[in-house]
């Protein structure tokens, strides 16, 4: 089974058999001065800041991967209550974190007919 990730506290069709604890993935990115200037100029004209959007998407994929690696190391096959958190540090850095609870699950066949 591949890693199931849910923002809910449970996973429909499965029951949690063991809670293995909190897992997270983290990255801290510095802002490129050139891209900040380009973004500021683009903001004047309006529209999506595609370079910054691409960077955020890549960062989220990276922290998700790190969180899953930590869950796998604990023996989990699912993560529940997953969240993203983003914050600025020192005005030039952005911290991006994915976190949740690593669990073991099994198919809930008690509701099958």
PyMOL commands that set and color helices and strands:
alter all, ss='L'
color gray80, all
select helices_A, chain A and resi 33-45+50-73+109-111
alter helices_A, ss='H'
color red, helices_A
select strands_A, chain A and resi 4-5+14-30+78-89+93-107
alter strands_A, ss='S'
color yellow, strands_A
deselect
rebuild
show_as cartoon
